[in-house]
Amino acid sequence: MITTIACKILQVELEKPFDKPYLSTSLQDFWGKRWNVMVSRILHPTVYKPMVKAFSHVIGRKWASIPAVMVTFMVSGLMHELIYYNLKRKNSATWEAWEPCWDSMFFFFIHGVFVALQIAYKKTFKPKQDLLPRIVSCTLTLAFVMTTALTLFIPVFFRSVER
């Protein structure tokens, strides 16, 4: 609400950070179009596209998106590790050495693998329609995201802000 008021006063439009992620029918849909849209729009031209171009020379244009997706997810994982480092450093009374646990990195690695598998499936089999009904694919996607987030991503955040 405060954001809306500030936007009206300043006469600016802010991009919505999310686009109904609960309607995601796949991890590719979740990460590419619905979750943290601003980050996706930053990583796409700065990491993904250059990696597609680089890998196109090595494995061809058709398959270049698969390692490019993995690299993009790894960059996102490293960015989150850096965020946790800063949270830990700011909340620490001492200058203790930061030891990464790599849980969030593993979270992004797993998601990158599954997005890459989805892309490979689409490129290989060229399905004309979705394999599962929308309600099933939405439920499975959100279950996967929530399970991995609750076991790998969120605990790291809480450990980072503990005193």
Residue pairs with C-beta under 8 A, 6 or more apart in sequence:
3 14
7 13
7 14
15 37
15 38
15 41
16 37
17 36
17 37
17 38
18 34
18 35
18 36
18 37
19 33
19 34
19 37
20 34
21 30
21 34
21 35
21 142
22 138
22 142
23 34
23 138
24 30
24 33
24 34
24 35
24 138
24 141
24 142
24 145
25 130
25 134
25 137
25 138
25 141
26 118
26 137
26 141
27 111
27 114
27 115
27 118
27 141
27 144
27 145
28 115
28 118
28 119
29 141
30 141
30 145
31 40
31 111
31 115
32 40
33 40
39 76
43 72
43 75
43 76
44 72
47 68
47 71
47 72
47 75
48 68
48 69
48 71
48 72
49 68
51 64
51 67
51 68
51 71
51 72
52 61
52 64
52 65
52 68
53 64
54 64
55 63
55 64
55 67
55 68
56 64
58 64
59 67
62 123
63 120
63 123
65 119
66 116
66 119
66 120
67 116
69 112
69 115
69 116
69 119
70 109
70 112
70 113
70 116
72 112
73 108
73 109
73 111
73 112
73 115
74 105
74 108
74 109
74 112
76 108
77 104
77 105
77 106
77 107
77 108
77 109
78 105
80 104
80 105
80 108
80 153
81 100
81 102
81 104
81 105
84 100
84 104
84 156
84 157
84 160
85 98
85 100
87 157
87 160
87 161
88 98
88 160
88 161
89 98
91 160
91 161
91 162
91 163
92 163
93 163
101 156
101 159
103 152
103 153
103 155
103 156
104 152
104 153
104 156
106 152
107 148
107 149
107 152
107 153
110 148
110 152
111 145
111 148
114 144
121 127
130 137
131 137
132 140
